[in-house]
Amino acid sequence: MRKGMSHSARSAMFAPLGQVGRAEAVAARLIDAITMGLLADEEQLPSEADLAAQFGVSTVTVREALVALRQQGLVETRRGRSGGSFVRAPANPPADAWRARLAEVSLSDLRDVGDHYLAIAGAAAKLAAERSSPEDIARLRLAADDLRTAHGIDFTRAERQFHLEVAAAAQSPRLTHEEVHLQSELGGLLWLPLGPAVPSCEEHTAITTAIDAADGELARKLTEEHLLAALDRLADVHLGLLNPYSADGH
């Protein structure tokens, strides 16, 4: 899978939090960066001072966040001249862990956040068609190609990266930041490797082609259809968790 991401995508992930003094918020942002593949396995994190400046928090807050990540096995701290904090990208978690996380979310909350995400992603795709550069299109095509060979949790990461690249191609910092925020709430669940069906890779190619053709309305329509299908799949899985016998008719 690709290591590089667009500068806009990475900048959005490391933008100021707006909630100074919250180690949990810093930790959540870094966890998303790692699970989405924005930070690669073995990649060295910026220094505590640099992270504090990027997030707009104190170095003490960053230090607390890194402690939480070390406890989760997502960061390793090494001593010495070449030391620092290094990413430990997680291996594929067991499906039961994802199902437990999904079961904690109510169906109404799932739909509510999904509606918000639908509006943001659709608008981002439309603007990307109107504003994207050739470099943006090239990154979208690479992101779409990643989805052809990705499986399991790598597919989840590739999906999230694709939509983040679409938002970055819209050339709107606010939309890109909103995409990051919504992915924190929903993205990890929306593209879970659960259920018998997964999105067709042709959907990503079609979205990219529409953006490349500067057809904003088609790009928005295809993106909304893509997300609606994912939301429907997730809702079906959620209902199955609440009533495991419903699929059998018992």
N, C-alpha and C positions, 0 to 999 in steps of 0.2 A: 504494500500500500504506500502511497505517496507520503513523504515526510513534510513537504513544504505546503504552506497555506498562504493565501494572499495576505499582504500587510494589513489590509482593512479588517480581515477576519481576526487576526491575532491582536490587533490594536483594540478591537471591541472587547475581546476576552479580558484584556488587561487594562480596561478603562477604569477611571475612578469609580468607586462603589457608591458614593453619595451617602454612605452610612458609616461615618468615621467611628472607629473603635470597636468594630464587630469582627472578632476573629472567625466566627462561624461563617460570615459572608465571604471573607477572604478564602477560607478553606473550601467553601462550596464552589467558588469561581475556579480555583485551581483544580478541584476534583473534576469539574466539567471539562476543563482544558485537557486534562489527562485522558478522561474516558472518551472524549470526542476525537482524540488523536492530534489535537493542536500542539501538544507537548509529547514528544516521542519517548519511548523507553530509553533510559540511560542519558537523556538530555539533561544538561545542567541548568538548574533554575538560576535566574538573576539573583544577585546578593539580596540579603534582607533589606538593606537600605534602598536598593533599586526597586524592589517589589513594593516597599512602603510608599515610595514616590509615585509609582505607577498607579497604585490603588488609592492613593490619597489617605493613607492611614499611618499609624505610628509603627516603628520597627518592633515594638513590644507586641502589637496586634499580629503582625506578620509572623513573629516567632511563635506565638500561641497557635496560629493556624498551621504552621509547619509541624509542630508537635502533634497536632491532631492527624495530619497526613502521615506522619511516621508511624503513629499507632495503628493506622489502617493499612500500612504496608505500601503506600503509594509514593512515598519519598524516602530516600536513604541519604543520610548525612555521612560524609567521609571527611576525615581529618587530614592535615598535612598541606603541603604546598599546592597540590592539585585537588584539594578537597572542596567541599561545598555540598549543596543539596541536589540530589539527582533523582529524576523521575523513575519510578518503578511501575510501568504500565501493567494493569491487572490482566491476568489470563481470563479465559472465558469463565464467568461465574456459573454455578449450577442453575438450571432453569427454575428450581424451587425458590431461589433467592429473588429472581425477577417476579415470580408469581406472588410472593409474599409482599413485595413492594407495591405491586399493582392492587392487591386486595385492600391495602390501606387507604386507597383513594376512592371516594364515592363516585358513582356513575354521573351524578349531576355536576360535580366538580370537574370531572373528566370532560364532559361536554362543554362546560362553561369555558375552561381554559382552551379547549379545542376550537371553539368558535373564535376566540381572540386570536389564536395562532393562525387560523384560516385567513382572517382579515389581514394580518401582518404579512404572512407569506405570499398571499395573492397580490397585495400592493407592491411588495418587494419584487416579485417576478415582473409585474407590469413596468415598474421603473427601470429594472435591469434591462428590459428590452429597449427602453428609450435612451439609456445612458451608458450602457456597458461599453468597455473598450475591447479591442482585439485580445488584449492580455486576459481580460475577464472571461471572455468566451473560451479561450484556451484552457483556463483553469476549470471552467465548468465542464468542458469535455473530458478533462482528466478525471474530475470528480465523478462524472457519470461512468467513465470506464472502470474506475475503482469498484463500482457497485456490481460489475459483471462477474468479478472473481471473488468478492467478499462473501463470507459465510458467518453465521452465528453473531457474536458480539462485534466482529469486524464489520459486518453488514450494518449494524446499528450505528457504529461510528461513521461509516461511509455515508449513510443517509444524512446524519446530522451535519457532516462536513459539506455535503452537497447543498443543503438548504442555507447553510451559513455563507457559502460562496455566492449563492443567488442574492442574498441580502447585501453582501459586500459589493456585488456588481451593480446594485441599485444606487451606489454612491450617496447613500444617506446614512450618516452616522447614527441618527436616532433610530432608524429602522433596523440597522445592524445590531445596535445595543438591545433593542426590543426582541430581536430574534434570539440573542444570547440569553436574555432573561426568560423567555418562554421555553427555550430548550432546557433551561435549568428546571423549569416546572414540569414540562411535558415530554421534551425530546427523548429523554432516556427511556420513557415508557412507550411513546408512540411507535418507535421502531424496534420494539422488543422482538427477539427471535422466538416468539411463541406463536402457536397456531399453525395450521397446515399451509396457509397461503402467505406469500411475501410479495411485495410490489414487483411488478415487471420492470426490468432495467430499461425497457423501451420507453417507459414513461419519463424517465430522466432524460433520455436522448431527445424525446419530443419536446420537453420543456426547454432544453438547451437550444434546440433548433429554432423554436419560436422566438426565444430571446435573441438569437443570432440574426433572425430575419426582421428584427425590430417590430414584431407583432405583439404589442403589449397585451391586448385583450385576449389573444389566444394563450399567451404565456400565463396570464392570470387564471384563465379557465382551466388549463391543464394542471396547474399547480393546485388549485382548489379541488379538482376532482381527485388528484393524487392523495391529498391530505384527507379528504372525506372518506376515501376508501380505507386509509390507514386507521382513521378514527372508528369506522364501523368494525374493522377487524378487532381493534383493541376493546371495543365495547362488547363484542361477542365473547372474547376471552374473559373479560371481567365478569360477565353474567355467568359464564361457565364456572368461574371460581366460587361465586356465591351459591350457585345451584348446580353442582357437578353432575346431577342426574338428569338435567333438563335436555341435554343432547340425546340421551337415550329414550326420552319420552317417559321416564319413570317418575 
